[in-house]
Amino acid sequence: MLSKVHDYKLHLRLENLICLLIVAGALLVLSCQGTRSTATEYELYIDRAVEVWQFQGSYLVAKGDSILARGGRGFANLSEQRSNGPKTKFLIGSTTKPFTAIAILQLVEKGLVDLNLPFRTYINDYTAERADKVTVHYLLSHRSGIPDVVSNPEFSSKMRESITPHEIVEFFQDRPLDFTPGSRYSYSSSNYVLLGLIVEAVTGPSWNQYIQEHICRKIGMENTGVYYDYAERSDFASGYAPGPSGSLVEVPPIHPSCGYAAGALASTVDDLYQLHKALYDTTLLDCLSIDMMLTQHSPTYGYGWLIDDFGGHRLTAHGGGAPGYVSIMQRWLDDSICAIVLCNNVRVPAYTIANALAAIALGERYDMPIVKTPLSIQHERLAECVGTYELGSGEYRVVSQGNGGLLVQRSSGPARPVFPEAEDKFYFGRDHLTTISFIRDDLNNVVAHTLTQAFDQDTAWRVEVADHMND
């Protein structure tokens, strides 16, 4: 009798175990189906970006330690028919700036640099009047008032020649400050050129050597650095831009030395993902330094990172450009999501693609790539939209007329063309998905506008006086 009871209990246990295995298997299948469905969603979006925007490059989106989508599209080199992939290297332009900010904060931790001291405590470069009022903090947060070297046409003409950091400084050495240091924000690559010189003055090795030893090697970034021979390497993507017929044309290579600590690096999506993960622990910086780096010291900037909020999701990011290349690295901090897009077609809206990849991961709304045809709008109607609009926190958006249409510029950023899709609604030229809609009062006067991008929007109100641009 006891034997039968024992056999019955054993039978029940086996049945329960089988049921558990069946349920676990079903859950695993459902999980895989969900992952496969999401992966397909990423692929569908990228396929559409290839079709509409001629996307060619590499991409990666991850949540925590799990890579959700990763791959490449198009050719690293059209004539050689080499394909892009996650290991392909691209020039990343200003996405270099977070590396320089990390280097400076490492030196702050060691007591070698003081953020609140004038930068000329460490170097003698740039001697314009009031330069002694520019602190290291102002350089990091783009509040120095030092003119942007990139805006100097003579500098642009030298980008294909080898140049030293001190020679770069000479292009803005004699230009006065644009405003009183600390009074407002104005993005300037000159700031990060000077920060690179501080790294060298304090430590001894070159800026690139410091970045390699104290950042890249520490976290396994084996494919990141300054590559002076990048145009001859088979592991690099060549840079392209649309030609007169619309077909992609290879862009003559630049000399990476012109970017220095503001924009000289090349990298891969895999390497930049390693950087993202390292900033969630103390491998590179202690918690206090990371907090300082990701604090808004300017309306949209911390130290080396743009800082924003999209639909309640906290975002830090940095994009970059070089002739033939465009890049973006996004870190959605509270969601542990990273989206990286590196392109070797300069006309691709990389930021929009990264926004969409992140939106899929976040479960937020996004729009598929589309091409719009501009409407014809009367000149007088366009003129009614021209003006300065206040965003708050010292930020403004200026709408002006140019090239037969409207141009939109946020504070000191670049002026971007917009095209009409309705009487008072316009889309931006590169992605067609970011729109600006003008709001009129009962008297038909334009009083505000709303800018919509990704899963977020902001409203800016028109102001009468535009003297905020001059201090």
N, C-alpha and C positions, 0 to 999 in steps of 0.2 A: 504493500500500500504506500509506504513512504517512498519507494522507488518511483511509483506512478506520479505521486505529487511532485517529486523532484523533476521527473521528465516533463510534467506539465509546465512547471515554472520555467524550466529551461526553454521549452517551446515558446512560452510567452516572451521571454527575453529575446529570443531569436526573431520573433515576429516584430517586437518593438524596435530592435536594431535594424531590421530590414526596412521598417517604416521610416525610421530616422534617416537611413541612407537614401531612401527614395525622395524624402522631403529635401534633404541636403542637395541631392542631385538636381532636383527641380529648381531649387533656389540658385544653384550654380548656373544652370542653363539660363534662367531668367536674368541673372547678373551678366552673363556673357552676352545675352541678346541686347540688354540695355547698353553695355559698353560698345557692342558692334553697331547698334543704332546711332549712338552718339558719334562714334568714329566716322560713320557714314555721313553724318551731318557736317563734320569738319571737312571731309573730303569733297562733299557737294559744294560747300562754300568756296573752297580753294579752286575747284574746277571752274566755278563760275568766275572767280577772280582772274583766272588764266584767260578765259574767253573774253571778258569785258575789258580788263585793264592790262592785258598782256603780262600778267604777273609771272615773273621768273625769279626764283630765289629759294630760300629755305624758311621753314617755320617750325615752331615748337610751342605747345601749350601743355601745362602741367598743373596738377594740384598736389601740393606737398611733395612727396617722393614719387608720385605716380605720373608718368607721362601719358597724357590723354591723346595727343596727336603729334606727329613729328614726321617731317619729310621734306622733299624738295620738288620743284617744278621747273620746267624749262631748261635752258642750257647755261652752264657756266661759261662756255665759249661756243658761239654759234658756228664758226668756221670749222672748229675741231669736233663739233657735236658732242662735247663733254656735258654730262647732265649735272644739275645741281642736286645736292643732298645735304643731310644734316652735318656732314664733316667738311663741307665746302667753306672756304674762308672768304669773307667779304670785308672791304673797308667799312668801318662803322661810324666814321666821322665823329660828331659830338657825343655819341654814346661812350666816347672816351672819358668824358668829364667825370662820371661817377668814380672812375679809377683814381683820378687825381684828387678828388675830394677825400676818398678813403686814405690815400697816402698822407695827406695833410693831417687828418684826424689821428692817424697812427703816430705822427710826430708830436701832436698835441699830447697824446697819452704818455709819451716818453719825456715830456717836459722840454722838448726842443723847439716848439713853436707855441706862441701865445696868440689866440684868436683875436684878442682885443688890442694887440700892439699894431702900430703902422707896419705895413708890409715892407717898407724901406728899412726896417730894423734888420732885415735879413739880406736884402739885395739893394743895389743902387740904381736899378733900371727904372725908367719913367720918372722924370723929374719935373713934371708940369706943376704950375702953381696949385697949391692945396693938396698935392699928392701925399704930403705927410699926414693928411687927415684920413687917408684910406687905410683901413685896418684889414687884416687877413680875413676877418669875418665878412667885410664888405665885398672882398674879392669872391669868396665862396658863394655868397648869396646874390651876386650881380647887383650890388647896390653901391658900387664904387664911383660911378660916373665916368670911368675911363672909356674912351671911344672904342668901338668894336673894330679890330684890325681887318675883319672880313669886309667891312664897308669901304675899304680903301681900294680903288681900282688898280693902283700900282701894285698892291700886294697880290691881287688876283692874277695879275700878269706874270708873277714869279712862281706860281704854284707848281710848275713842272721842273723847277730847278732846285738843287740842294741848297738848303738855307739853315743857318744856325738860329737857336732861340733868341740870341741877342740881336740878330739881324731882323727877326720878326718884330721885336720891340721897336726897332727904328722906324717902322711904318706908322706907329702911333705915338712915338716918343715926344714929338713936338706939338701934338694936338692937345688943346686944353680940355679940362674935364667938361662933360656935357651937363653936369648938375652937381650940387653940393653933395659930397659923399654921405650916404645913409638916408638921403631925403626921398629917394624913390628907387624903383627897380627898373633896370634896363639890361637885357641879356647882352653879354659881350664876351666873345672868345678871348679877348685880351686879358681878362681876369685870370683865366686858367693857364694862359701862357706864363704869366707872372707867378702863379702858384707852382708851376713846374720848375721854374728857376729857384723858388724857395726850397723845394725838395732837394735840388742839386746842391744849393749853397749849404744846407744844413747837414746833409748826409755824405756828400762827396761823389758817389757814383752818378751817372746820368739818370735822368728821369725814367727812361725806359728800363735801365738796369734795376732801378729801385722797384718799379712795377712788377718786373719779372720775379725778383727775389721775394718780395714781401706780400705780393697778392697772388700772382698766377701760379707759382710753384707751390704755394701753401695750400691751394685748394684744387690742384690738378687741372688747371687751365693750360693744357699743352699746346693749344692751337691759337693762342692769343699773343699779340706783340706787334712791334713795328717791323714791317717787311719791306725793305727798300727795293727788293727785286720782285715784288708781287706780280708785276705784269708778265714775268717770265715763268712763273710757277704753275705747275699743272694742278695743284690743290686749291687754286684761287679762281674765283669767278671774275671774268672780265666785266668792266662797266659798260652799260649801254644806255642810249637815249633814242627816242623816236626821231627818225629823219624826216625830210620834207614829204616823203610819200607815206609816212606812217610806219614804215618798217624800221626795226631796230638797227641802229648804227653804233659800232664800237666807239667809245669815247677815248681819246688819247690819255694815257696814264699820267697821274700827277706824281710829284715826289712827296712821300709821306712826311718828310721833315717839315713841310709847311703847316701841318696840323699840330705837331708837337703835343704838349700836354692837354690841348683843347680838342684834338681830333685826329691823332696819328694812328690809332690802333686799328688792327684788323682782328676778327674773331669769327667764331662759329656759333650756331644756336645752342649746341651742346655745351660749349664753354660758358656762354652767358648764363645758361641754366645753373651751372655750378656756382657762379657768382651770386645768383638769386638765393640759392639754398644757404650759402655761407653767411648771408646777412640775416639769417634767422637764428644764428648762434654767435658765439664770441671768437670764432676762428680768426677773423680779420680785425674786428673792433669790439671793444667792450660795450655793455648795454647803454651806458651814458652817451658814448660817441654815436652809436646807432640812433639813439633818440634825438640827438642834436642834428644829425644828418637828415632825418626825416621830419624835422619840425619846420613849419612854414616861417622862414625868416623874411621872406618877401611874399607878396600876394599869391604867387604860384610857384615858388621855388624854395627848396631847403638848402642843403649843401650837395651840389652835384646831381640833384634829382628835381624834376618838376613834380609838384604835389597837387592833387586834385581830388574831387569827390564826384563820382558818377552814380546817381541813383542810390545814394547811401553806402556805396562801396568805396573805401579809401584806396586811392591809387597813387603810386609813385612810378615815374617813368622817365625815360630820356630817349629822344630820337637823335638821329644824325644823318648827315648827307655828305657826299663827296661826288665829284663828277662821275656819273654813271651808277651811283649807289645811293640807297636810302635804307635806314635801319630804324627799328624801334624795339625797346625792351620795356615791358610793362610788368609791374609787381602790384598785384591786388592784395594788400597787406593782410587785412583781416580774414580774407578768404583763402590765403595760402596759394593763390593762383598766379602763374607766371605765363605771359604770352610774349613771344619773341618772333619778329619777322625781319629777315635780312633779304634785300632785293638787289639785283644787278640790272634793273631797269629803273632809271631815276624818276620816271613819271608814275610809278605805281604808288597808290596811297597806302603805304605800309601801316600807318597809324589806324586807318579805318579797318584794315584786315585784322590787326591785332585786337581792336575793339570787338569785332565780331567773334573771333576765336574765344576771347574771354567771356563774351556774352553767352556763348554756347555752354561753356564750363560753368557759368554762374546760373544758368537757367533763365537768363534775361532775354528780352526781345532784341532782335537785330534785323537788319534789312539785307537782302541779297544784292550783290553788285548789279547795277543797272547803268544804262547810258541814256541820258536825257538830251533833248533837242531844245535849245533856248528859244523863247518866244521873242517877238519884236515888241519893245516897249517904247513909248514916246520919251524923248529926251527930257521933257519937262517933268514927267512922272519920276524918272530916275533922280533928277535934281532935288526933288522933294524929300528923298531919303538921306541926302548928304548931311552929315553932322557928327557930333561927338556924343557918345552914349556912355553913361556911367554904370559900371558893373559893381562898384563897391570895393572896399579895401584898397583904395588908391588905384584901381584898375579901370581902364577905359577902352572902348572899342570905337575906332574912328572909321566912318564911311565916307569915301571920297569918289570922285569921278575920274576915270582914266581909261585909255584904250577903248573908248566907245561904250564903256559900261561902268559898273560899280566896282570899287576895291574896298576890302574890309581888312582893317589892321587892328590887332589887339595891343594896346600900349606901344611898346617898342619893337614888337614882332614884325615879321614881314607882311607887306600888303598883298592880299590874296584876291584874285578876281572872282566875282560871283556872276551868275547868269540867270535871267528870269525864267521861271517855269509857270508863274502866274503873275497877276498885276503887282502884288506886293510880296511875293515869295520868290527867293532866289536860291540857287544851289551853287556849291563851291566847285571850282573847275576840275579838281583832280579826282574826287571820289563820288560826286553827284549825290551823295547820301546826306551829307551835312548841309543843312538849309538855314537860311535866315529869313524870317518873316517880319515885315514892318507893320506896326500897329498904329491906327489912326483914331483921332478923337471924333466927337460929333461934328466938328467943323472941317473934317477931312485933313487935319494936320497930322503929320507923322510925329508921334510922341515917344515911341519906344520900338524895340525889336526883340524878337525871341530867336535865339540860335539853338537848333536841335542837332545833336550828334549822338551816335550810339544809343544808349538808353538813358540819356540825360538831356536837360535843356536849361538855359539861363535866359533871363530877361534883363535888358539894359535900357535905362531911361535916358532920353535925350536931355542934354544940358546946353545952356546958351553960350557959356564961355569955354574956350578951349585952351586957356593959358596954363593948364596943368602940365602941358608938354614942355614948358620952359621954366626953369628955376632961376 
